[in-house]
Amino acid sequence: MGSLVLFRSFRLGLLLALAATTLAAQYPVFTSSLRAFHAGVGPRVIVRDKAGDLYTLYRDQLSLPLTEWRVGIARSSDGGKTWNLKWQTGFDSNPAGHYGNVPGSLAIDSQENLHVTWNHQVTNYQNCSIVYNRYDRVTQSWGTEVQIVPDGYGRTTSALAIDSKDYVWMLHSTTSSWRCIMSRSDKPLASDLKFTPTTPTFMVTANCQHASLVVDALDRIHASFYSTGNGDTVHHQWLDPNALSPTWTVTPLGNVNLSDDEFSSMAADLQGNVYIVYGNDTQRSTTGDPNWELRKWDGMTTTWSAPVPVYKTTHAQFRPTGGDSWGYVICLACDEGSGEVYFTYRNFESGQFLLARWHDGDPAPTTYALLANTGTLPPNALNYMWLPNFRGSLFPVFNRTALGLHLIYCTGDQTASSPSYTFWSESFPVAALTSPGAPKIGTTYPLALAAVTEGRQNYAMALTTSGNTPVVAVGRRFLPIVPDSVFYLTLSNVLPAVFGNFQGALDPSGSAQASVAIPNLGVLVGVDVHGAFVTFDPSGIRAISNPWFFRITA
């Protein structure tokens, strides 16, 4: 009787979860109106400390029109549901009458010190300087503001990353047009607030804009950026600073001479791989339609995979008459352990801002969640969704994406007489499904469930032989699985002797073990099976795992 009651409770709980409004559907508002994140910077302005508190860098408009911006750091102690916008302000200097300060980038080291860069502008885009400061966690105070570049140009590039030894890396503009340079802190934790350009010098033959910067598992430094050098396209450049003869390796990505001001975003996993999403053919081209692509940089071979298409639209839809650049619509993060990639992009036909997922080997991405929407987009509409920023870095450990997928993004409506802007903060638990076994008939195939932040949460596992595309929509969340008879058998736990531990609760560490006792039937050889699991509570679905594929063999 006890097992029957338990089965019924899990099944009822799952059905309630599937029918309920999910936790992420609340669209928590970060801020609106005058405060805004700057669009032209790298995608890393959110970090997490050991206690789980979140910090984000933003800019605050002091006056109208768009002049006299200051930067600040907000903190959230409840996973991004609410934010204290006044947690740290006033650490940047901004003389009266100057155009103001524009973020910039935010990083955190293993001792929980915060590292901040921003761009100070005397006038818009002109007389600019790259500025750095550091918040000391022990003394709870700021250091002395440092000008990394006293008189740079533009406001597009200033990105930070931390390596495994706590050195701080900075990609920043120079005094020469839109070009940039790579610097590293002279000491771990940047304790003396000093930086030195790398040797060899980071080489860019022309401009360097809209950069992303990551450190991989072997402490190799990766930068992606838009440049007119070797054609108007996104470039990837990497360096192994520990090599006997360090050398920067440059690879153009995408189509040459067909794009302008393109954006890219990268993330790294524990196996030494790097992932990127980037734009192609988007603004000035009259021969190519705008499109976005994904790639994986293999840490063993140090080569890029073939591009995987993400989305394609028309030039007219992408940049309507009187419209602005729509490049600020992508950002990428990955589960460092499984290599599962999460990224944002905008569907210009429907008006939807989408959170998608992809794993190396998948033929195409699948939808993970719908983000806040300002409505459908008629032709040439200027409603938009943009400025996405993910949290997550390989170093330090407590800032990894596996500890939760935190995202901040903006929606706006330029069709209104007074354009309005709203920033949203969302959090999605991350779950991973893997197997160390071989799916042979007559054997038991193990399935490992993991969700670091979901300890003791209820979970439900399901399999299908019908694939993972199209996915199942549940509210604005999407399960990477297609329902069929096998799906209902496993979801309902009809054959517990075959589908073991397909329902239950994760242990305190967020782990569980399920299994499939594959019958010794030759007819099953060659059958393709897809699986996934979710965690849930009375409020709805929490984490959704990656889809796991296996083919039954003899």
C-alpha positions in Angstrom: 0.0 0.0 0.0 2.8 2.4 0.8 4.4 2.1 -2.6 1.1 2.6 -4.3 0.4 5.8 -2.3 3.9 7.0 -3.2 3.4 6.2 -6.9 0.1 8.1 -6.9 1.6 11.1 -5.1 4.5 11.4 -7.6 2.1 11.0 -10.6 -0.3 13.6 -9.2 2.6 15.9 -8.3 4.0 15.6 -11.8 0.6 16.3 -13.4 0.2 19.3 -11.2 3.6 20.5 -12.3 2.8 20.0 -15.9 -0.4 22.0 -15.6 0.7 24.7 -13.2 2.3 28.0 -14.1 6.0 27.4 -13.8 8.2 29.3 -11.4 10.0 31.1 -14.3 6.7 32.3 -15.7 6.4 35.1 -13.2 8.7 37.3 -15.3 10.3 39.1 -12.2 11.1 42.7 -13.1 14.7 43.8 -12.4 14.1 47.5 -13.2 12.5 49.8 -15.7 12.4 53.3 -17.2 15.7 55.3 -16.8 18.1 52.6 -15.5 19.5 50.5 -18.2 22.4 48.2 -19.1 24.7 49.3 -21.8 24.2 47.4 -25.0 27.6 47.5 -26.6 29.6 45.4 -24.1 30.5 41.8 -23.5 27.9 39.4 -22.1 29.3 39.0 -18.6 27.8 41.5 -16.2 26.3 39.0 -13.6 28.3 37.0 -11.0 27.5 34.8 -8.1 29.3 34.5 -4.7 29.8 31.5 -2.5 26.6 32.2 -0.5 24.6 32.3 -3.7 24.1 36.0 -3.8 24.0 37.6 -7.3 25.6 40.8 -8.4 25.0 42.7 -11.6 26.6 45.8 -13.2 24.2 48.4 -14.6 24.2 52.1 -15.6 21.9 54.7 -14.1 20.8 57.8 -16.0 21.1 60.9 -13.9 19.4 63.3 -16.2 17.6 63.7 -19.5 18.3 63.6 -22.4 20.7 60.7 -22.5 23.6 62.3 -20.6 25.5 61.9 -17.3 25.3 58.2 -16.9 26.7 56.5 -13.7 27.4 52.8 -13.1 26.3 50.8 -10.1 26.2 47.2 -8.8 23.0 45.7 -7.7 22.8 42.6 -5.4 20.1 39.9 -5.1 20.0 37.5 -2.2 16.9 35.5 -3.4 18.1 34.2 -6.7 17.2 37.2 -8.8 13.6 37.7 -7.6 14.4 41.1 -6.0 17.4 43.4 -6.4 19.0 46.1 -4.2 20.0 48.7 -6.9 21.8 50.8 -4.3 24.1 48.1 -3.0 27.2 49.7 -4.5 27.1 53.1 -6.1 29.5 56.1 -6.2 32.7 54.0 -6.8 33.1 55.7 -10.2 34.1 59.3 -10.8 32.1 61.4 -13.2 32.7 65.1 -13.3 29.7 67.3 -13.9 29.0 67.9 -17.6 30.6 64.7 -18.8 28.6 62.3 -20.9 29.1 59.7 -18.2 30.2 56.1 -17.5 29.1 53.1 -19.4 29.6 49.5 -18.3 31.8 47.6 -18.8 32.2 44.2 -17.4 32.0 42.5 -14.0 34.0 39.5 -12.7 34.5 37.7 -9.3 37.6 35.9 -8.1 37.9 32.9 -5.8 38.2 35.2 -2.8 34.9 36.9 -3.8 36.5 40.2 -4.7 34.6 42.0 -7.4 36.4 43.4 -10.5 34.8 46.1 -12.6 35.6 47.9 -15.8 33.7 50.7 -17.4 34.1 53.4 -20.1 34.2 57.0 -19.1 33.1 59.5 -21.8 33.6 63.2 -21.7 31.4 63.5 -24.8 29.4 60.8 -26.5 31.8 58.2 -28.1 34.7 60.7 -27.8 37.4 61.5 -25.3 37.0 58.1 -23.7 39.0 56.2 -21.1 38.8 52.6 -19.9 38.6 52.6 -16.1 39.0 49.7 -13.6 38.3 49.3 -9.9 38.2 46.4 -7.4 35.9 45.8 -4.4 37.8 44.0 -1.6 35.6 41.5 0.1 37.6 41.5 3.4 37.8 45.2 3.9 34.4 45.8 2.1 35.9 48.8 0.3 37.0 49.9 -3.1 40.5 50.5 -4.3 41.7 53.6 -6.1 40.1 54.0 -9.5 42.6 53.2 -12.3 42.7 54.4 -15.9 43.8 51.4 -18.0 43.6 53.5 -21.1 43.6 57.3 -20.4 42.3 58.5 -23.8 40.7 55.7 -25.8 38.2 55.8 -28.6 34.6 54.6 -28.7 32.8 52.7 -26.0 32.4 49.2 -27.3 35.0 47.0 -25.7 35.8 46.2 -22.1 35.6 42.6 -21.0 36.9 40.7 -18.0 37.6 37.0 -17.2 39.3 35.2 -14.3 41.7 32.2 -14.8 42.2 29.3 -12.4 45.1 31.1 -10.6 43.0 34.2 -10.0 44.7 36.4 -12.6 42.3 38.9 -14.1 42.3 39.2 -17.9 41.0 42.3 -19.6 40.2 42.9 -23.3 39.9 46.6 -23.8 39.9 49.4 -26.3 43.1 51.4 -27.1 43.9 54.9 -28.2 44.0 53.8 -31.8 40.5 53.9 -33.4 38.3 51.0 -32.4 41.3 48.6 -31.9 41.8 46.7 -28.7 44.5 45.0 -26.6 44.6 42.2 -24.1 46.0 42.8 -20.6 46.5 40.6 -17.5 46.7 41.7 -13.9 50.3 41.8 -12.5 49.3 39.9 -9.4 46.6 37.3 -8.6 43.3 38.9 -7.5 44.6 42.1 -9.1 45.6 43.0 -5.6 47.8 45.9 -6.7 45.3 47.2 -9.3 47.9 47.0 -12.0 47.7 45.4 -15.5 50.2 44.7 -18.2 49.5 44.0 -21.9 50.2 40.4 -22.9 53.3 39.2 -24.7 52.8 38.4 -27.5 50.6 41.4 -28.2 47.0 40.7 -29.0 46.9 41.5 -32.7 43.9 43.1 -34.4 44.5 44.6 -37.8 41.4 46.8 -37.7 38.5 47.4 -35.3 37.6 45.2 -32.4 34.0 45.6 -31.1 31.3 43.7 -29.3 33.7 41.3 -27.6 33.3 38.1 -25.5 36.1 36.8 -23.3 36.4 33.4 -21.6 39.1 31.2 -20.0 38.9 27.5 -20.8 39.7 24.5 -18.5 43.4 24.6 -19.5 43.7 28.4 -18.8 43.8 29.2 -22.4 42.4 32.7 -23.2 39.6 33.1 -25.8 38.3 36.3 -27.3 35.6 36.7 -29.9 34.8 40.1 -31.5 33.6 41.8 -34.6 36.4 43.2 -36.8 36.8 44.6 -40.3 40.3 43.0 -40.5 40.2 40.1 -43.0 36.7 41.0 -43.9 33.7 42.3 -41.9 33.0 39.3 -39.7 33.3 37.8 -36.2 36.8 36.6 -35.3 38.0 34.1 -32.7 41.5 34.6 -31.2 43.1 32.4 -28.5 46.3 32.1 -26.6 47.9 29.5 -24.3 49.9 31.7 -21.9 51.6 28.6 -20.4 53.1 27.4 -23.8 56.8 27.5 -24.4 56.3 30.0 -27.2 52.8 31.6 -26.7 51.1 32.6 -30.0 47.8 34.1 -30.7 45.8 32.1 -33.2 43.1 33.9 -35.2 40.1 32.4 -37.0 37.5 34.3 -38.9 34.0 32.9 -38.4 31.1 33.3 -40.7 30.9 34.9 -44.1 33.5 37.5 -45.1 32.5 41.0 -46.3 28.8 40.5 -45.7 28.2 41.6 -42.2 28.7 44.7 -39.9 28.9 45.2 -36.2 28.2 41.6 -35.4 27.8 40.2 -31.9 29.1 37.0 -30.4 29.0 35.2 -27.1 31.1 32.3 -25.7 31.2 29.9 -22.8 33.7 27.1 -21.8 33.2 23.6 -20.3 35.3 21.4 -18.0 36.6 19.3 -20.9 38.5 22.3 -22.4 35.9 23.0 -25.1 34.5 26.5 -26.0 31.1 27.2 -27.5 30.1 30.3 -29.5 26.9 31.8 -31.0 27.4 34.7 -33.4 25.7 36.7 -36.2 26.2 36.7 -39.9 25.1 38.8 -42.9 23.0 41.1 -40.8 23.1 44.8 -41.4 24.7 46.2 -44.5 24.4 43.2 -46.8 21.9 43.4 -49.6 22.7 39.9 -50.9 22.6 37.8 -47.7 19.8 37.5 -45.2 20.5 37.8 -41.4 21.3 34.5 -39.7 22.9 33.2 -36.5 25.1 30.2 -36.0 26.5 27.9 -33.3 29.9 26.3 -33.2 32.1 24.2 -30.8 35.9 24.7 -30.4 37.3 21.3 -29.6 39.8 21.6 -26.8 41.8 18.6 -28.0 42.2 19.4 -31.7 41.9 23.2 -31.2 39.7 23.5 -34.2 36.1 24.7 -34.8 33.2 22.5 -35.8 31.1 23.2 -38.8 28.4 25.9 -38.1 25.0 24.8 -36.9 22.2 27.1 -38.1 20.2 28.8 -35.3 17.8 31.2 -37.0 17.4 33.2 -40.3 15.3 36.1 -41.2 15.1 38.8 -43.9 17.2 42.0 -44.1 14.0 44.1 -44.1 12.7 42.5 -41.0 16.0 42.6 -39.2 16.6 46.3 -39.8 13.3 48.0 -40.6 13.2 51.6 -41.9 14.2 53.9 -39.1 15.2 51.0 -36.9 18.4 50.5 -34.9 20.9 47.6 -35.0 19.3 44.4 -33.7 22.6 42.8 -33.0 22.1 42.8 -29.3 19.9 39.7 -29.1 22.3 36.8 -28.4 24.0 35.5 -25.3 25.4 32.1 -24.5 26.1 30.0 -21.4 26.8 26.3 -20.9 26.5 23.6 -18.2 30.3 23.2 -17.6 29.9 19.5 -16.8 27.7 18.2 -19.6 28.5 20.8 -22.2 24.8 21.6 -22.7 24.6 25.0 -24.3 21.9 27.6 -23.5 21.5 30.7 -25.6 19.1 33.5 -26.4 17.9 34.8 -29.8 15.0 36.7 -31.2 12.4 35.5 -33.7 11.8 38.6 -35.8 8.6 37.3 -37.4 6.7 36.3 -34.2 8.3 38.8 -31.9 9.3 36.1 -29.4 12.5 36.3 -27.5 13.6 32.6 -27.0 15.9 30.7 -24.7 17.2 27.7 -26.7 19.5 24.7 -26.0 21.9 22.7 -28.0 24.5 19.9 -27.4 27.4 19.0 -29.7 26.1 16.4 -32.2 22.5 17.7 -32.2 21.4 18.6 -35.7 19.6 21.7 -34.6 18.9 23.6 -31.3 15.6 23.1 -29.5 13.5 25.7 -27.6 14.0 25.7 -23.8 11.8 28.6 -22.7 9.9 31.7 -23.9 11.1 34.9 -22.4 9.1 38.1 -21.8 7.3 39.3 -25.0 6.1 42.7 -25.9 3.7 41.3 -28.5 3.9 40.2 -32.1 5.9 42.2 -34.6 4.1 43.5 -37.7 6.3 44.5 -40.6 8.8 47.2 -39.7 7.7 47.3 -36.0 10.2 48.7 -33.6 9.1 46.6 -30.5 12.2 44.7 -29.4 13.8 42.3 -27.0 17.5 42.7 -26.4 20.5 43.1 -24.2 20.5 39.5 -22.7 23.2 38.8 -20.1 23.9 35.3 -18.7 25.8 34.6 -15.4 28.4 32.0 -15.4 32.2 31.4 -15.8 34.4 28.3 -15.5 36.5 30.1 -12.7 35.8 30.4 -9.8 33.8 27.2 -9.2 31.0 29.0 -7.3 30.2 31.1 -10.4 29.5 28.2 -12.7 26.3 28.0 -14.8 25.6 24.5 -13.3 24.6 26.3 -10.1 21.7 28.0 -12.0 20.9 29.7 -15.2 20.6 33.3 -14.4 19.6 35.8 -17.1 18.8 39.5 -17.3 17.3 41.0 -20.5 15.4 44.0 -21.8 12.1 44.5 -23.5 10.9 47.8 -25.0 8.4 49.4 -27.3 9.7 52.2 -29.6 6.3 52.5 -31.2 5.0 54.4 -28.0 5.2 58.1 -27.9 7.5 57.8 -25.0 9.6 54.6 -25.5 9.6 52.4 -22.4 12.1 49.8 -21.3 11.8 47.0 -18.8 14.6 44.7 -17.6 13.7 41.2 -16.5 15.6 38.9 -14.2 15.0 35.2 -14.5 16.5 32.0 -13.0 16.3 28.4 -14.3 17.8 25.5 -12.4 20.1 23.4 -14.5 19.8 19.6 -14.8 22.0 17.1 -16.6 21.2 13.5 -17.8 24.0 11.2 -18.8 24.9 7.5 -18.8 28.2 5.6 -18.3 26.8 2.3 -19.7 26.1 0.6 -23.0 22.4 0.1 -24.1 22.5 -3.6 -25.0 19.6 -6.0 -25.1 19.5 -8.3 -22.0 21.4 -5.8 -19.8 20.5 -2.9 -17.5 21.3 0.5 -18.9 22.0 3.1 -16.1 20.9 6.7 -16.2 22.6 9.3 -14.0 20.4 12.3 -13.0 22.1 15.5 -11.7 20.9 18.9 -10.7 23.3 20.6 -8.3 20.8 23.1 -6.9 17.8 20.7 -6.8 18.7 18.6 -3.7 15.7 16.7 -2.4 13.4 18.0 -5.1 10.9 15.6 -6.7 11.8 14.4 -10.2 10.2 12.4 -13.0 11.9 10.7 -15.9 10.5 9.8 -19.3 11.6 8.0 -22.5 10.3 8.1 -26.0 11.1 6.4 -29.3 9.6 9.4 -31.3 12.5 11.8 -30.9 12.9 15.1 -29.2 11.6 17.5 -32.0 9.2 19.1 -31.8 9.4 19.5 -28.1 6.4 19.6 -25.7 5.3 23.0 -24.6 4.3 23.4 -20.9 3.4 27.0 -20.3 6.4 28.8 -21.6 8.8 25.9 -20.9 9.6 23.1 -23.3 10.3 19.4 -22.6 12.8 18.0 -25.1 10.8 14.9 -25.8 7.8 13.8 -28.0 5.0 11.9 -26.2 4.2 8.4 -27.4 3.2 5.1 -25.9 6.7 4.6 -24.4 6.6 8.1 -22.9 3.3 7.4 -21.1 4.6 4.0 -19.9 7.7 5.5 -18.3 6.0 8.7 -17.0 3.3 6.6 -15.3 5.7 4.0 -14.0 3.6 1.2 -15.4 6.6 -1.3 -15.6 8.8 -0.5 -12.6 10.8 -3.7 -13.1 11.9 -2.3 -16.5 12.0 1.4 -15.8 13.7 1.6 -12.4 13.5 4.8 -10.3 11.9 6.8 -13.0 10.2 8.8 -10.2 11.4 9.9 -6.8 13.3 12.6 -5.1 16.9 13.7 -5.7 19.4 13.1 -2.9 20.8 16.1 -0.9 23.5 16.6 -3.6 20.9 16.8 -6.4 21.6 13.3 -7.8 19.7 10.1 -8.6 20.2 6.9 -10.5 17.5 5.5 -12.8 17.8 2.4 -15.1 16.3 0.6 -18.0 16.2 -3.2 -17.9 16.3 -3.8 -21.7 14.5 -7.0 -22.6 16.6 -9.6 -24.4 14.6 -9.2 -27.6 16.3 -9.0 -31.0 13.5 -6.8 -32.4 14.7 -4.0 -30.1 18.2 -3.8 -31.8 18.5 -0.5 -33.6 15.6 1.2 -31.8 16.4 4.8 -31.0 15.4 6.1 -27.6 15.4 9.7 -26.3 15.0 10.6 -22.6 14.8 13.6 -20.3 13.8 14.3 -16.7 12.3 17.3 -14.8 12.3 18.4 -11.2 9.1 19.9 -9.9 7.2 21.2 -6.8 3.6 22.4 -6.3 4.5 25.6 -8.1 5.4 23.8 -11.3 8.4 22.6 -13.3 11.7 23.7 -12.1 14.7 22.1 -13.9 14.5 20.4 -17.3 17.4 18.2 -18.2 19.1 17.9 -21.6 17.7 15.2 -23.9 19.7 12.0 -23.8 19.8 9.7 -26.8 20.8 6.1 -27.1 20.4 3.3 -29.7 19.8 -0.2 -28.4 22.4 -2.7 -29.6 22.9 -6.4 -29.6 
